[in-house]
Amino acid sequence: MIKKEYVLLVVLSTALSLIAVIDAFGQLTRERANPNAPVELTFMAPRHIQVMTVEPLSKGELHYSIMHTFGEIGSGPRNAWGIDYGANVRMSLEYGLRNQFSAYAGRSSMDKVFDGGFRWHVVQQTRAGATKSRPVSVSLQGGFGYNGSDYGYLETDYAFDDRWHGVGFVHLARKMSEDLSLQLSGGAVGFSRVGLETQVFDASSNIYAGAMFSGRYKVSSRLALTWEIMPRFSENVSLTVYGGGLDIEVGGHVFQLYIVSSQSLNDGYLLAAESANDLDGFRLGFNINRIFAL
C-alpha cells in the first residue's frame, strides 16, 4: 500500500512542475519590457570600410581599430598586386563617454595625419510596433586633423596654423531587416592650407564635400557583404569613391576585407584625396575592429 507521504510528495512535485511550465509560457508570451528599445547591430562595427556608422558605443566601451590599404592593383604580379608597396595605415581608439556619445583619436601614415573627434547618436531606430516610432538612426560626427609631415624642403614655411583641417558628417541609417542595413552619409571638410606637397587631390580649393551611400547584407550570422559609393561634389573633385568587401565576425573581432578606389583612411582625406578612375587604381585593404568593455 502506498504511503500517504509518497502521494503527498507526488502531488506537490506535479504542482510545482505545472507552476514552472505556466510561468515559462507566460515569459514567452509576455510583451517586451521596453517596447521603444532601439534596434541593435545595424552594422557589425562603428567603422564600415572607410566611413563611420551609426553603431554606438556604450558608456565605458573602447573601440580599437587598425585600418590598412595597400598599393594599386595595377602594379602587377611582381609587386603582388600592390601588397609590396604603397601602404597607408591608420590606428585609432574610440571611447564611449556616455551611451550615445563617444570621442576618438587616430593617426594615419598618409601625410602623417593625427585626427580626433566625436560621434553623437541623436536618434536611434526603434523596433517595429514601438509607441515612439523612429524609423532611422541619426548620428553626428565632428573632428579635426593635423598634418605632421616634414616640409622642410619647401621654400615657404609650413607653419603650425597651415596644418589643420576640420571635418563634419551626418549619418542616417536604417536596418531594413535582420540581413539588410543601409546608410547615407553627407560630409564636408575644410583645410587651412593645401598644395602639391599634400595628398589632397586638387589644390585649387580648401573645401570639399561628398555623400556616401553604404550598406551591408548578412549572408550568415558572422559574415556580411559590404559596399560603399561616394560621389564628391567639389568643383574640381569629380571622381567617385567606390568600395566593396566582406565583414567577418570571429571571437569578438570584426575583420573587414575590401577593395577600394581611395587610399584614404581618415574622414577628411576621404572627402578630398584622389580616387582611382579605373580598376588598376583600386587597392586591397582590411580593417580589424575590437571592442573592449572597461
C-alpha positions as CSV (number, residue, x, y, z in Angstrom):
1,M,0.0,0.0,0.0
2,I,1.3,3.4,-1.0
3,K,2.1,5.6,1.9
4,K,0.4,9.0,2.3
5,E,3.8,10.7,2.4
6,Y,4.6,9.4,-1.1
7,V,1.3,10.5,-2.5
8,L,1.7,14.0,-1.0
9,L,5.3,14.2,-2.5
10,V,4.0,13.3,-6.0
11,V,1.2,15.8,-5.8
12,L,3.5,18.5,-4.6
13,S,6.1,17.8,-7.3
14,T,3.4,17.8,-10.0
15,A,2.0,21.1,-8.8
16,L,5.4,22.7,-8.8
17,S,6.1,21.4,-12.3
18,L,2.8,22.9,-13.6
19,I,3.6,26.2,-12.0
20,A,7.1,26.3,-13.7
21,V,5.6,25.4,-17.1
22,I,2.9,28.1,-16.7
23,D,5.5,30.7,-15.7
24,A,7.8,29.8,-18.6
25,F,4.9,30.0,-21.0
26,G,4.0,33.4,-19.6
27,Q,7.5,34.6,-20.1
28,L,7.4,33.5,-23.8
29,T,4.2,35.4,-24.4
30,R,4.9,38.5,-22.3
31,E,5.5,41.8,-24.2
32,R,8.9,43.4,-24.1
33,A,9.5,45.5,-21.0
34,N,10.6,48.4,-23.2
35,P,8.6,48.5,-26.5
36,N,10.7,51.5,-27.5
37,A,14.1,49.7,-27.2
38,P,16.5,50.8,-30.0
39,V,17.4,48.5,-32.9
40,E,20.8,46.8,-32.2
41,L,23.6,45.9,-34.5
42,T,22.6,47.9,-37.6
43,F,26.3,47.3,-38.6
44,M,28.9,45.0,-37.2
45,A,31.3,47.7,-36.1
46,P,31.5,51.5,-35.6
47,R,33.6,51.7,-38.8
48,H,32.3,50.4,-42.2
49,I,35.1,50.1,-44.8
50,Q,36.2,53.8,-44.8
51,V,33.3,55.6,-43.2
52,M,31.9,55.8,-39.7
53,T,28.5,54.2,-39.0
54,V,25.6,54.9,-36.6
55,E,26.6,52.0,-34.4
56,P,27.1,53.5,-31.0
57,L,29.5,52.6,-28.1
58,S,28.1,52.1,-24.7
59,K,29.5,54.1,-21.8
60,G,32.9,52.6,-20.9
61,E,33.4,50.7,-24.1
62,L,36.7,51.1,-26.0
63,H,36.9,50.5,-29.8
64,Y,40.3,49.8,-31.1
65,S,40.7,49.8,-34.9
66,I,43.6,49.1,-37.3
67,M,43.0,50.1,-41.0
68,H,45.3,49.3,-43.8
69,T,45.2,49.8,-47.6
70,F,47.9,48.5,-50.0
71,G,49.2,49.8,-53.3
72,E,47.4,49.9,-56.6
73,I,46.3,46.5,-58.0
74,G,47.6,47.6,-61.5
75,S,51.2,47.4,-60.2
76,G,51.0,43.7,-61.3
77,P,52.2,40.3,-60.0
78,R,55.8,41.4,-59.4
79,N,54.5,43.7,-56.7
80,A,51.9,41.2,-55.6
81,W,49.2,43.4,-57.0
82,G,50.1,46.3,-54.7
83,I,50.8,44.4,-51.5
84,D,54.6,45.1,-51.7
85,Y,54.3,48.9,-51.6
86,G,52.0,52.0,-51.3
87,A,50.6,51.1,-47.9
88,N,48.5,53.5,-45.8
89,V,47.9,52.6,-42.2
90,R,45.6,54.2,-39.6
91,M,45.3,53.1,-35.9
92,S,42.6,54.6,-33.7
93,L,40.9,54.4,-30.4
94,E,37.3,55.5,-29.6
95,Y,35.8,55.6,-26.1
96,G,32.2,55.7,-25.0
97,L,31.9,58.7,-22.7
98,R,28.2,58.2,-22.5
99,N,25.8,55.7,-24.0
100,Q,25.2,58.0,-27.0
101,F,28.4,60.0,-27.1
102,S,32.0,58.9,-27.8
103,A,35.3,60.5,-28.7
104,Y,38.1,59.1,-30.9
105,A,41.7,59.8,-31.9
106,G,43.9,58.2,-34.5
107,R,46.9,58.6,-36.8
108,S,47.3,57.8,-40.5
109,S,50.6,57.3,-42.3
110,M,49.4,59.3,-45.3
111,D,50.7,62.8,-44.7
112,K,51.3,61.7,-41.1
113,V,47.9,63.0,-40.1
114,F,46.8,63.0,-36.4
115,D,43.0,63.2,-36.2
116,G,40.4,63.2,-33.5
117,G,36.7,64.0,-32.9
118,F,33.4,62.8,-31.5
119,R,30.3,60.9,-32.5
120,W,26.9,61.8,-31.1
121,H,23.9,59.5,-31.7
122,V,21.0,61.8,-31.6
123,V,18.3,59.3,-32.8
124,Q,18.3,55.5,-32.7
125,Q,15.9,53.5,-34.8
126,T,13.2,51.6,-32.8
127,R,11.7,48.2,-33.3
128,A,8.5,47.6,-35.3
129,G,5.5,48.3,-33.1
130,A,7.1,50.8,-30.9
131,T,4.9,53.5,-29.4
132,K,7.5,56.1,-30.2
133,S,8.4,55.2,-33.8
134,R,11.8,56.2,-35.0
135,P,12.3,54.7,-38.5
136,V,16.0,55.7,-38.8
137,S,19.1,56.2,-36.7
138,V,20.9,59.6,-37.0
139,S,24.4,60.3,-35.8
140,L,26.5,63.5,-35.9
141,Q,30.3,63.4,-36.3
142,G,32.7,66.2,-36.0
143,G,36.5,66.2,-36.0
144,F,39.8,67.7,-36.9
145,G,43.1,66.6,-38.4
146,Y,46.7,67.8,-38.1
147,N,49.3,67.2,-40.9
148,G,52.5,66.1,-39.2
149,S,54.7,65.8,-42.3
150,D,58.1,67.3,-42.6
151,Y,58.0,70.1,-45.2
152,G,61.5,71.5,-44.5
153,Y,62.3,71.2,-48.2
154,L,59.7,73.9,-49.1
155,E,60.9,77.4,-49.8
156,T,57.9,78.8,-47.8
157,D,57.4,78.0,-44.2
158,Y,54.7,75.4,-43.4
159,A,53.5,76.9,-40.1
160,F,51.5,75.3,-37.3
161,D,48.4,77.1,-38.5
162,D,48.8,75.7,-42.0
163,R,48.5,72.1,-41.0
164,W,44.9,71.8,-39.8
165,H,41.6,70.6,-41.3
166,G,38.1,70.3,-39.8
167,V,35.5,67.8,-40.9
168,G,31.8,67.1,-40.2
169,F,29.4,64.3,-41.1
170,V,25.8,63.5,-40.7
171,H,24.9,59.7,-40.9
172,L,21.4,58.4,-41.4
173,A,20.8,54.6,-41.4
174,R,18.1,52.1,-41.3
175,K,18.2,48.4,-40.5
176,M,15.7,47.2,-43.2
177,S,15.7,43.7,-41.9
178,E,17.9,41.3,-39.9
179,D,20.0,40.9,-43.0
180,L,20.0,44.3,-44.8
181,S,21.2,47.6,-43.4
182,L,21.6,50.9,-45.4
183,Q,23.3,54.2,-44.6
184,L,23.5,57.6,-46.2
185,S,26.3,60.0,-45.0
186,G,27.0,63.5,-46.0
187,G,30.1,65.4,-45.1
188,A,32.4,68.4,-45.7
189,V,36.0,69.2,-44.9
190,G,37.9,72.5,-44.8
191,F,41.7,72.7,-45.0
192,S,43.7,75.7,-43.7
193,R,46.2,75.1,-46.5
194,V,46.6,72.7,-49.4
195,G,49.3,72.3,-52.0
196,L,51.0,69.8,-54.3
197,E,53.0,68.6,-51.3
198,T,49.9,67.1,-49.7
199,Q,47.8,64.1,-50.8
200,V,44.7,66.3,-51.4
201,F,43.5,65.6,-54.9
202,D,43.1,69.1,-56.2
203,A,45.0,72.0,-54.6
204,S,42.9,74.8,-56.0
205,S,40.2,74.6,-53.2
206,N,40.3,74.4,-49.4
207,I,36.8,73.0,-49.1
208,Y,35.5,69.6,-50.2
209,A,32.2,67.8,-49.8
210,G,30.6,64.4,-50.7
211,A,27.9,61.9,-49.9
212,M,28.4,58.3,-49.1
213,F,25.8,55.5,-49.7
214,S,26.9,52.3,-47.9
215,G,25.3,49.1,-46.7
216,R,25.8,45.5,-45.7
217,Y,23.9,42.3,-46.4
218,K,24.3,39.4,-44.0
219,V,24.8,36.0,-45.6
220,S,25.2,34.3,-42.2
221,S,25.3,35.2,-38.5
222,R,29.0,36.0,-38.8
223,L,29.5,37.0,-42.5
224,A,28.2,40.0,-44.4
225,L,28.7,41.6,-47.9
226,T,29.5,45.3,-47.7
227,W,29.7,48.2,-50.2
228,E,30.2,52.0,-50.4
229,I,29.7,54.6,-53.1
230,M,30.7,58.2,-52.5
231,P,30.2,60.9,-55.2
232,R,32.1,64.1,-54.3
233,F,30.6,67.5,-55.1
234,S,33.6,69.8,-55.0
235,E,34.1,71.7,-58.3
236,N,37.4,70.0,-59.2
237,V,37.0,66.7,-57.4
238,S,34.7,64.6,-59.6
239,L,36.0,61.1,-59.2
240,T,33.7,58.9,-57.1
241,V,34.9,56.7,-54.3
242,Y,33.9,53.0,-54.6
243,G,34.4,50.1,-52.2
244,G,33.2,46.6,-51.6
245,G,34.1,43.6,-49.4
246,L,33.3,41.3,-46.5
247,D,32.7,41.7,-42.8
248,I,33.7,38.7,-40.8
249,E,33.0,38.4,-37.0
250,V,35.3,36.0,-35.2
251,G,35.8,35.7,-31.4
252,G,34.9,39.3,-30.6
253,H,36.8,40.8,-33.5
254,V,35.3,42.1,-36.7
255,F,37.6,41.7,-39.7
256,Q,36.7,43.8,-42.8
257,L,38.3,42.8,-46.1
258,Y,37.7,45.0,-49.1
259,I,38.8,46.5,-52.3
260,V,38.6,50.4,-52.6
261,S,39.3,53.1,-55.1
262,S,40.7,55.5,-52.5
263,Q,43.8,55.2,-50.4
264,S,42.4,57.5,-47.7
265,L,41.6,56.2,-44.2
266,N,40.8,59.3,-42.2
267,D,37.5,61.1,-42.8
268,G,38.8,64.4,-44.0
269,Y,41.0,62.9,-46.7
270,L,38.3,60.6,-47.8
271,L,36.4,63.7,-49.0
272,A,39.4,65.3,-50.6
273,A,42.1,62.8,-51.7
274,E,42.4,61.1,-55.1
275,S,40.2,58.2,-56.1
276,A,41.0,55.7,-58.9
277,N,39.3,56.2,-62.3
278,D,39.8,52.5,-63.4
279,L,40.2,49.1,-61.8
280,D,44.0,49.2,-62.0
281,G,44.0,52.0,-59.5
282,F,41.9,50.1,-56.9
283,R,43.6,48.8,-53.7
284,L,43.2,45.8,-51.4
285,G,42.6,46.7,-47.8
286,F,41.5,45.4,-44.4
287,N,40.3,46.7,-41.0
288,I,40.5,45.0,-37.7
289,N,37.9,46.1,-35.1
290,R,37.8,45.1,-31.4
291,I,35.6,46.5,-28.7
292,F,36.6,46.2,-25.0
293,A,34.3,46.8,-22.0
294,L,36.3,48.7,-19.5
